[in-house]
Amino acid sequence: MNLSIFVLLSLSGGWQCTSGARILAFFPMPWRSHQNVFRPLMKELALRGHQVDFFTNLPMNNPPKGLNQKVVKDWQGEVMKGYKEEDVANMITFNVQRNLVYYCGRVLDLTFEHDQVSKDLLNSNETYDLVLTEYPVANEPAAYLAHKFKALHVGIMSFTDYPWANELSGLPTNPSYMGNNLSPSSIQLNFWERLHNTYISISIVLAAYYDLYAVQQPRADRILRYEGWENRPKLTDMMAETALILMNSHPSTGYPNPTAPHVKEISGMHIDPESQPLPKDLQDFMDDAPHGVIFFSLGSFLNPAQLLAGGKFEIFLSVFRKLKQKVMWKIAPGLPEVKDPNIRVQTWYPQQGILGHKNLKMFITHGGLQSTIEAISSGVPCLGIPVFFDQLKDVAFMEKIGMAVGLTLDAVTEETLSKTINEILFNPKYRENALKQKAIFEDRPKKPVEEAAYWIEYVLRHGQILRPASAAMPFYQVYLLDVAATVIAAILVLFWLTKKVTRTLLSIIFARTSNTVPANKKLN
């Protein structure tokens, strides 16, 4: 382009620059795996020249210029008292959805009722161009922040496509071929799998609609009060106004599914091994491992002390002690002390740095989404031990693509554990398939965090242009229930009229017949 034309377009507004937007990023949920997804994007937006007010309970060190971190209280300990993973694992789908709403909703309650930083936000006179919130389960009330500040709303999902998220986006889940977080089935479903998938999808959506009207709306009206809140739209309408949804999915980390135009897949946005360098002691431990290293972590949400009770801890320890490989084991307080030079135990590890080390041979994981993405991005074969929610789906996916073997905790014995570990260690197909999947993950036009930032700047420039009409339509219109009801009613009316006319005609015919028969008899 000629330089003079470029300058002219720039001066006339033909070139729209989004640098310097004011962005509110409100993420009070206390789970590290969620926060790790959001943090890189906040940093990227600040580096692009935007002013970002980031409400978080996990602030980053040395934030870039423009990233203003507002530390909210971490309510995880308070909210999760008495929580047991096995209780959730045994719940019916309807109650799993409601359970999510309960725990996440408690965080919102405590945050806006007792966290001064968040309470001050509701009374703030700040102005923002865009509001970022976590999307959607139990965080729906936070969408009202966009109403308060008269700003665009963008939702970020820390998990993959989910029936309720798809429902809100205007492109509902089709259970005939679209999987979901609570089902380990692939996308090639037989009849019984489709039946089960339909049950799960409908249960999630029905539970979410119930909670939206019966729980979320009253919660929002109670805790999110600010000047003018009385005249705001219903929560359903507010969610429909979401300009952009960033979904933590991609065909390399899960099965491909259709999405609405304003839903963008940014799986792996948090991947940055350089952000988690290995301390010297861990680096030396892994470097000095001629037979390699096995990394064992059940994530940041589950409590290993609960999961490995009943003799499971002793089984893992016994098997690990017999291996030539070194073991790095993420444990929790309450587990027995381990004294073995080949086994290193800690309560936290820089997971991305470990997965990227050349001597890592295998990752024993619970199959949480962020761990699954990190394993795929590093090309590391896995032994998956899922417990609940999306973990079963993630482990099943890694098994399907040939980079993992799944094993339930109930099935863990010294024999099964040892056999499975050796299968993964010494069968090269798992490493080969993991590296193939890594190549697919990396084959993208932009890094995920750059793509996410691009689409945010896109809606800053163009508003809600990507949002389909279906996002704001009532569910009965999206599902054509009104059309179906009309067609069925028309068929029933037509059937009734046909029956009525037929009866009338038959009665006339029979009446005439009865009148002509006696006359014929007299003639004879």
C-alpha positions as CSV (number, residue, x, y, z in Angstrom):
1,M,0.0,0.0,0.0
2,N,1.3,3.5,-0.9
3,L,2.5,5.2,2.3
4,S,0.4,8.4,1.7
5,I,-2.8,6.3,1.3
6,F,-1.9,4.4,4.5
7,V,-1.5,7.6,6.4
8,L,-4.7,9.0,5.0
9,L,-6.7,6.0,6.0
10,S,-5.2,6.0,9.4
11,L,-6.1,9.7,9.9
12,S,-9.6,9.2,8.6
13,G,-10.4,6.3,10.8
14,G,-10.1,3.7,8.1
15,W,-7.4,2.0,10.3
16,Q,-8.8,1.2,13.7
17,C,-6.4,0.7,16.5
18,T,-7.4,-1.0,19.7
19,S,-4.3,-0.3,21.6
20,G,-5.0,1.2,25.0
21,A,-8.4,-0.3,25.7
22,R,-9.5,-0.4,29.3
23,I,-10.2,-4.0,30.3
24,L,-11.7,-5.5,33.5
25,A,-10.8,-9.1,34.0
26,F,-12.7,-10.6,36.9
27,F,-11.6,-14.1,37.9
28,P,-12.3,-14.9,41.6
29,M,-12.5,-18.7,41.3
30,P,-9.7,-20.1,43.5
31,W,-8.6,-23.2,41.6
32,R,-5.1,-23.0,40.3
33,S,-5.9,-24.9,37.1
34,H,-8.5,-22.3,36.2
35,Q,-6.2,-19.3,37.0
36,N,-3.4,-20.8,35.0
37,V,-5.5,-20.5,31.9
38,F,-6.4,-16.8,32.3
39,R,-3.0,-15.4,33.5
40,P,-1.1,-15.6,30.2
41,L,-3.9,-13.8,28.3
42,M,-3.9,-11.0,30.9
43,K,-0.1,-10.6,30.4
44,E,-0.5,-10.7,26.6
45,L,-3.2,-8.0,26.6
46,A,-1.0,-5.7,28.8
47,L,2.0,-6.3,26.5
48,R,-0.2,-5.1,23.6
49,G,-0.8,-1.8,25.3
50,H,-4.1,-2.4,27.0
51,Q,-4.8,-1.3,30.6
52,V,-6.0,-4.5,32.4
53,D,-7.4,-4.6,35.9
54,F,-7.0,-8.2,36.8
55,F,-9.0,-9.5,39.8
56,T,-7.4,-12.8,40.9
57,N,-6.4,-14.8,43.9
58,L,-3.2,-16.0,42.2
59,P,-1.2,-12.9,41.2
60,M,1.8,-13.3,39.0
61,N,5.3,-12.1,39.8
62,N,6.7,-9.1,37.9
63,P,3.6,-8.3,35.9
64,P,4.1,-6.1,32.7
65,K,3.3,-2.4,32.6
66,G,-0.5,-2.0,32.2
67,L,-1.4,-5.1,34.2
68,N,-2.9,-3.9,37.5
69,Q,-3.5,-6.9,39.7
70,K,-6.3,-6.7,42.3
71,V,-5.9,-9.6,44.8
72,V,-9.2,-11.1,45.9
73,K,-9.4,-13.5,48.8
74,D,-8.9,-17.3,48.1
75,W,-12.1,-19.0,49.4
76,Q,-11.2,-22.6,48.4
77,G,-10.6,-23.8,51.9
78,E,-13.8,-22.3,53.2
79,V,-15.9,-23.5,50.2
80,M,-14.5,-27.0,49.9
81,K,-14.9,-28.1,53.6
82,G,-16.3,-31.6,53.7
83,Y,-16.0,-32.1,49.9
84,K,-15.3,-35.7,48.8
85,E,-14.4,-36.6,45.3
86,E,-16.1,-40.0,45.5
87,D,-19.4,-38.4,46.4
88,V,-19.3,-36.4,43.1
89,A,-18.2,-39.4,41.1
90,N,-21.3,-41.3,42.2
91,M,-23.8,-38.5,41.5
92,I,-26.3,-38.5,38.7
93,T,-25.6,-36.0,35.9
94,F,-28.3,-33.6,36.9
95,N,-26.8,-33.3,40.4
96,V,-23.2,-33.0,39.1
97,Q,-24.2,-29.8,37.2
98,R,-26.1,-28.5,40.3
99,N,-23.1,-29.4,42.5
100,L,-20.8,-27.2,40.3
101,V,-23.3,-24.3,40.6
102,Y,-23.3,-24.8,44.4
103,Y,-19.6,-24.7,45.0
104,C,-18.8,-22.0,42.5
105,G,-21.8,-20.0,43.6
106,R,-20.5,-20.1,47.2
107,V,-17.3,-18.5,45.9
108,L,-19.3,-15.7,44.3
109,D,-21.3,-15.2,47.5
110,L,-18.3,-14.9,49.7
111,T,-16.4,-12.8,47.2
112,F,-19.1,-10.1,46.9
113,E,-20.2,-10.2,50.5
114,H,-16.9,-10.3,52.3
115,D,-14.0,-9.4,49.9
116,Q,-13.5,-5.6,50.1
117,V,-11.7,-5.4,46.7
118,S,-14.7,-6.9,45.0
119,K,-17.2,-4.8,47.0
120,D,-15.3,-1.7,46.0
121,L,-15.6,-2.7,42.3
122,L,-19.4,-2.5,42.5
123,N,-19.2,1.0,43.8
124,S,-16.4,2.0,41.4
125,N,-16.7,4.9,39.0
126,E,-14.1,3.4,36.7
127,T,-14.9,3.0,33.0
128,Y,-14.1,0.0,30.9
129,D,-14.4,-0.9,27.3
130,L,-14.5,-4.7,27.8
131,V,-15.2,-7.1,30.7
132,L,-13.7,-10.6,30.8
133,T,-15.2,-13.2,33.1
134,E,-15.0,-17.0,33.4
135,Y,-17.7,-18.7,31.4
136,P,-20.3,-20.2,32.2
137,V,-20.9,-22.7,35.0
138,A,-22.0,-20.7,38.2
139,N,-20.2,-17.6,37.0
140,E,-23.2,-16.3,35.1
141,P,-23.9,-13.5,37.6
142,A,-20.5,-12.0,36.9
143,A,-21.8,-11.0,33.4
144,Y,-23.7,-8.2,35.1
145,L,-20.3,-6.4,35.5
146,A,-20.5,-5.7,31.8
147,H,-23.9,-4.1,32.4
148,K,-22.6,-2.0,35.3
149,F,-19.7,-0.6,33.2
150,K,-21.6,-0.5,29.9
151,A,-18.9,-2.6,28.3
152,L,-18.6,-5.5,25.9
153,H,-18.6,-8.9,27.6
154,V,-16.2,-11.7,26.7
155,G,-16.3,-15.1,28.4
156,I,-13.3,-17.4,28.9
157,M,-13.8,-21.2,29.5
158,S,-11.2,-23.1,31.4
159,F,-12.7,-26.3,30.1
160,T,-13.8,-27.7,26.7
161,D,-17.2,-27.4,25.0
162,Y,-20.0,-28.2,27.4
163,P,-23.7,-28.7,26.7
164,W,-24.7,-25.6,28.8
165,A,-22.0,-23.4,27.2
166,N,-23.1,-24.6,23.8
167,E,-26.7,-23.8,24.7
168,L,-25.8,-20.3,25.7
169,S,-23.8,-19.8,22.5
170,G,-26.8,-20.4,20.3
171,L,-25.5,-23.7,18.8
172,P,-26.9,-26.4,21.2
173,T,-25.1,-29.8,21.5
174,N,-26.2,-32.5,19.2
175,P,-25.8,-35.7,21.2
176,S,-25.8,-37.9,18.2
177,Y,-22.2,-37.0,17.4
178,M,-21.0,-34.3,19.9
179,G,-19.5,-35.7,23.1
180,N,-19.5,-33.8,26.4
181,N,-17.4,-33.4,29.5
182,L,-19.2,-36.1,31.5
183,S,-19.0,-38.9,28.9
184,P,-15.9,-40.9,27.9
185,S,-17.4,-41.9,24.6
186,S,-15.8,-40.9,21.3
187,I,-17.7,-39.1,18.5
188,Q,-18.4,-42.4,16.7
189,L,-21.3,-43.5,18.8
190,N,-23.4,-46.6,18.7
191,F,-27.1,-46.5,19.6
192,W,-26.6,-47.1,23.3
193,E,-23.8,-44.5,23.5
194,R,-26.1,-41.9,21.7
195,L,-28.9,-42.7,24.1
196,H,-26.5,-42.2,27.1
197,N,-25.1,-39.1,25.6
198,T,-28.6,-37.7,25.0
199,Y,-29.4,-38.4,28.7
200,I,-26.3,-36.6,29.9
201,S,-26.7,-33.6,27.6
202,I,-30.4,-33.1,28.4
203,S,-29.7,-33.5,32.2
204,I,-27.0,-30.9,32.1
205,V,-29.1,-28.4,30.2
206,L,-32.2,-28.9,32.3
207,A,-30.2,-28.5,35.5
208,A,-28.5,-25.4,34.2
209,Y,-31.8,-23.8,33.1
210,Y,-33.3,-24.6,36.5
211,D,-30.3,-23.1,38.4
212,L,-30.2,-20.0,36.1
213,Y,-33.8,-19.1,37.0
214,A,-34.1,-20.5,40.5
215,V,-30.5,-20.0,41.9
216,Q,-28.4,-17.7,39.7
217,Q,-30.8,-14.9,39.1
218,P,-31.7,-14.5,42.8
219,R,-28.0,-14.8,43.7
220,A,-27.2,-12.0,41.3
221,D,-30.0,-9.8,42.6
222,R,-28.7,-10.3,46.1
223,I,-24.9,-9.8,45.7
224,L,-24.5,-7.8,42.6
225,R,-26.1,-4.5,43.4
226,Y,-24.9,-1.2,42.0
227,E,-26.4,2.0,40.8
228,G,-29.1,1.1,38.2
229,W,-29.1,-2.6,38.9
230,E,-32.9,-2.6,39.3
231,N,-33.5,-1.9,35.6
232,R,-31.0,-4.3,34.2
233,P,-32.0,-7.2,31.8
234,K,-32.6,-10.7,33.1
235,L,-29.6,-12.9,33.4
236,T,-30.6,-15.0,30.4
237,D,-30.6,-11.9,28.2
238,M,-27.3,-10.7,29.7
239,M,-25.6,-14.0,28.9
240,A,-27.0,-13.7,25.3
241,E,-25.2,-10.4,24.9
242,T,-21.7,-12.1,25.2
243,A,-19.7,-10.9,22.3
244,L,-17.1,-13.6,22.3
245,I,-16.5,-16.9,24.0
246,L,-12.9,-18.3,24.2
247,M,-13.1,-22.0,24.6
248,N,-10.3,-24.2,26.0
249,S,-10.6,-26.7,23.2
250,H,-8.9,-27.7,19.9
251,P,-9.0,-30.8,17.6
252,S,-5.5,-31.7,18.9
253,T,-6.7,-31.9,22.5
254,G,-10.2,-33.3,22.1
255,Y,-12.7,-34.4,19.5
256,P,-13.7,-31.7,16.9
257,N,-17.1,-30.2,17.3
258,P,-18.9,-27.4,15.5
259,T,-19.1,-24.0,17.3
260,A,-21.0,-20.8,16.9
261,P,-19.2,-18.0,15.0
262,H,-18.4,-16.1,18.2
263,V,-16.8,-19.2,19.9
264,K,-13.1,-19.5,19.3
265,E,-11.0,-22.5,20.3
266,I,-7.8,-21.4,22.1
267,S,-6.7,-24.7,23.9
268,G,-3.1,-24.4,25.1
269,M,-3.3,-20.7,25.8
270,H,-1.5,-21.3,29.1
271,I,1.4,-23.3,27.6
272,D,4.7,-21.7,28.3
273,P,7.4,-24.0,29.7
274,E,9.7,-21.0,30.1
275,S,7.3,-19.6,32.7
276,Q,8.0,-22.6,34.9
277,P,11.7,-23.2,34.8
278,L,13.1,-26.0,36.9
279,P,14.9,-25.0,40.1
280,K,18.5,-26.3,40.2
281,D,17.8,-29.2,42.5
282,L,15.0,-30.5,40.2
283,Q,17.1,-29.9,37.1
284,D,20.0,-31.9,38.6
285,F,17.6,-34.7,39.7
286,M,16.2,-35.1,36.2
287,D,19.6,-34.6,34.4
288,D,21.1,-37.4,36.5
289,A,18.6,-40.0,35.5
290,P,20.1,-42.5,33.1
291,H,16.9,-44.5,32.9
292,G,14.6,-41.5,32.8
293,V,12.0,-40.0,35.1
294,I,8.3,-40.7,35.8
295,F,6.2,-37.8,37.0
296,F,3.1,-38.5,39.1
297,S,0.6,-35.8,39.9
298,L,-3.2,-36.0,40.5
299,G,-3.6,-32.2,39.9
300,S,-4.3,-29.3,42.2
301,F,-8.0,-29.8,42.8
302,L,-8.1,-33.4,44.0
303,N,-6.7,-34.4,47.4
304,P,-4.1,-37.2,47.1
305,A,-4.4,-38.0,50.8
306,Q,-8.1,-38.9,50.2
307,L,-7.6,-40.6,46.8
308,L,-4.7,-42.8,47.9
309,A,-6.2,-43.9,51.2
310,G,-7.0,-47.6,51.8
311,G,-3.7,-49.0,50.8
312,K,-3.3,-47.2,47.4
313,F,-0.4,-45.1,48.6
314,E,1.5,-48.2,49.6
315,I,0.8,-49.9,46.3
316,F,2.2,-46.9,44.3
317,L,5.2,-46.7,46.6
318,S,6.0,-50.4,46.4
319,V,5.9,-50.3,42.6
320,F,7.9,-47.1,42.3
321,R,10.7,-48.6,44.5
322,K,11.1,-51.5,42.1
323,L,11.6,-49.3,39.0
324,K,14.9,-48.2,37.5
325,Q,13.4,-44.9,36.6
326,K,13.4,-42.0,39.1
327,V,10.0,-40.8,40.3
328,M,8.8,-37.3,41.0
329,W,5.6,-37.5,43.0
330,K,3.3,-34.6,43.9
331,I,1.7,-35.5,47.3
332,A,-0.2,-33.7,49.9
333,P,0.1,-33.3,53.7
334,G,-1.2,-36.3,55.6
335,L,0.6,-38.9,53.5
336,P,3.4,-41.0,54.9
337,E,7.0,-39.8,54.6
338,V,9.0,-41.3,51.7
339,K,12.7,-42.0,52.2
340,D,14.1,-43.2,48.9
341,P,16.9,-41.4,46.8
342,N,15.1,-42.5,43.6
343,I,11.7,-41.0,44.7
344,R,11.3,-37.3,45.2
345,V,8.1,-36.1,46.8
346,Q,6.8,-32.5,47.0
347,T,3.5,-30.7,47.4
348,W,4.1,-28.7,44.2
349,Y,6.1,-29.0,41.0
350,P,6.6,-26.7,38.0
351,Q,4.7,-29.2,35.8
352,Q,5.3,-27.7,32.4
353,G,9.0,-27.5,33.0
354,I,9.1,-31.2,34.1
355,L,7.0,-32.3,31.1
356,G,9.4,-30.5,28.7
357,H,12.5,-32.2,30.1
358,K,14.3,-34.6,27.7
359,N,14.6,-37.3,30.4
360,L,10.9,-37.5,31.2
361,K,9.6,-40.9,30.1
362,M,6.0,-40.9,31.4
363,F,3.3,-38.8,33.1
364,I,1.0,-40.5,35.5
365,T,-2.0,-38.1,35.6
366,H,-5.6,-37.8,36.8
367,G,-6.5,-36.6,33.3
368,G,-7.5,-33.1,34.2
369,L,-7.9,-30.9,31.1
370,Q,-4.9,-28.6,31.7
371,S,-2.6,-31.6,32.5
372,T,-3.9,-33.4,29.3
373,I,-3.1,-30.3,27.2
374,E,0.3,-30.0,28.7
375,A,1.1,-33.7,28.1
376,I,0.0,-33.4,24.5
377,S,1.9,-30.1,23.9
378,S,5.1,-31.9,25.3
379,G,4.6,-35.2,23.5
380,V,4.7,-37.2,26.7
381,P,3.0,-40.7,26.9
382,C,0.6,-41.0,29.9
383,L,-0.9,-43.4,32.4
384,G,-4.3,-41.9,33.1
385,I,-6.1,-42.5,36.4
386,P,-9.4,-40.5,36.1
387,V,-11.7,-39.9,39.0
388,F,-14.6,-37.7,38.0
389,F,-16.0,-35.0,35.7
390,D,-14.0,-34.4,32.4
391,Q,-11.1,-36.6,33.5
392,L,-12.7,-39.8,32.1
393,K,-13.3,-38.1,28.8
394,D,-9.7,-36.7,28.6
395,V,-8.1,-40.0,29.5
396,A,-10.4,-41.9,27.0
397,F,-9.3,-39.4,24.3
398,M,-5.6,-40.0,25.0
399,E,-6.3,-43.7,24.8
400,K,-8.1,-43.3,21.5
401,I,-5.2,-41.5,19.9
402,G,-2.8,-44.1,21.3
403,M,-0.6,-42.0,23.6
404,A,-2.0,-43.3,26.9
405,V,-3.4,-46.2,28.9
406,G,-6.2,-45.7,31.3
407,L,-6.6,-47.3,34.7
408,T,-9.2,-46.7,37.4
409,L,-8.1,-46.3,41.0
410,D,-10.3,-49.3,41.9
411,A,-8.3,-51.4,39.4
412,V,-4.9,-50.4,40.8
413,T,-3.0,-53.3,42.3
414,E,0.8,-53.9,42.3
415,E,0.3,-56.2,39.4
416,T,-1.9,-54.0,37.2
417,L,0.1,-50.8,38.0
418,S,3.5,-52.4,37.3
419,K,2.3,-54.1,34.1
420,T,0.8,-50.8,32.8
421,I,3.8,-48.7,33.6
422,N,6.1,-51.2,31.8
423,E,3.8,-51.3,28.8
424,I,4.0,-47.6,28.4
425,L,7.8,-47.4,29.1
426,F,8.8,-50.1,26.7
427,N,6.3,-50.0,23.9
428,P,7.5,-47.2,21.5
429,K,4.0,-46.6,20.0
430,Y,2.9,-44.5,23.0
431,R,5.8,-42.1,22.6
432,E,5.4,-42.0,18.8
433,N,1.7,-41.2,19.0
434,A,2.3,-38.6,21.6
435,L,4.8,-36.9,19.4
436,K,2.4,-37.0,16.4
437,Q,-0.3,-35.3,18.6
438,K,2.2,-32.7,19.7
439,A,2.9,-31.9,16.0
440,I,-0.8,-31.4,15.4
441,F,-1.1,-29.2,18.5
442,E,1.7,-27.0,17.3
443,D,0.5,-26.7,13.7
444,R,-1.4,-23.5,14.0
445,P,-1.2,-20.1,12.4
446,K,-0.8,-18.3,15.7
447,K,0.0,-19.2,19.3
448,P,-3.2,-19.8,21.2
449,V,-2.6,-16.8,23.5
450,E,-2.0,-14.6,20.5
451,E,-5.1,-15.8,18.8
452,A,-7.2,-15.2,21.9
453,A,-5.8,-11.6,22.1
454,Y,-6.5,-11.1,18.4
455,W,-10.2,-12.0,18.8
456,I,-10.6,-9.8,21.9
457,E,-9.2,-6.9,19.9
458,Y,-11.5,-7.9,17.0
459,V,-14.6,-7.4,19.1
460,L,-13.2,-4.2,20.5
461,R,-13.1,-3.0,16.9
462,H,-16.3,-4.4,15.7
463,G,-18.6,-5.2,18.7
464,Q,-21.0,-8.2,18.6
465,I,-20.7,-8.8,14.9
466,L,-19.8,-12.5,15.4
467,R,-22.7,-13.3,17.7
468,P,-25.5,-15.3,15.9
469,A,-29.1,-14.5,16.3
470,S,-29.8,-17.8,17.9
471,A,-27.8,-16.7,21.0
472,A,-30.6,-14.3,21.9
473,M,-33.5,-16.5,20.9
474,P,-35.7,-18.4,23.4
475,F,-34.8,-22.0,23.6
476,Y,-38.2,-23.1,22.2
477,Q,-37.5,-21.1,19.1
478,V,-33.9,-22.5,18.7
479,Y,-35.2,-26.1,19.0
480,L,-38.2,-25.3,16.8
481,L,-40.6,-26.4,19.5
482,D,-43.1,-23.8,18.5
483,V,-42.9,-25.0,14.9
484,A,-43.1,-28.6,15.9
485,A,-46.1,-27.9,18.2
486,T,-47.9,-26.1,15.3
487,V,-47.2,-28.9,12.8
488,I,-48.4,-31.5,15.3
489,A,-51.5,-29.4,16.1
490,A,-52.2,-29.0,12.4
491,I,-51.9,-32.8,11.9
492,L,-54.2,-33.5,14.8
493,V,-56.7,-31.0,13.6
494,L,-56.5,-32.5,10.1
495,F,-56.9,-36.0,11.5
496,W,-59.9,-34.8,13.6
497,L,-61.5,-33.1,10.6
498,T,-60.9,-36.1,8.4
499,K,-62.4,-38.4,11.0
500,K,-65.4,-36.0,11.4
501,V,-66.0,-35.7,7.7
502,T,-65.6,-39.5,7.2
503,R,-68.1,-40.2,10.0
504,T,-70.5,-37.7,8.5
505,L,-70.2,-39.1,5.0
506,L,-70.6,-42.7,6.3
507,S,-73.7,-41.8,8.3
508,I,-75.2,-40.2,5.2
509,I,-74.4,-43.2,3.0
510,F,-75.8,-45.6,5.6
511,A,-78.9,-43.5,6.0
512,R,-79.6,-43.5,2.3
513,T,-79.0,-47.3,2.1
514,S,-81.5,-47.9,4.9
515,N,-84.1,-45.8,3.1
516,T,-83.7,-47.6,-0.3
517,V,-83.7,-51.2,0.9
518,P,-87.4,-51.3,1.9
519,A,-88.5,-49.7,-1.4
520,N,-86.6,-52.4,-3.3
521,K,-88.4,-55.1,-1.3
522,K,-91.8,-53.6,-2.2
523,L,-91.0,-53.7,-5.9
524,N,-90.1,-57.4,-5.7
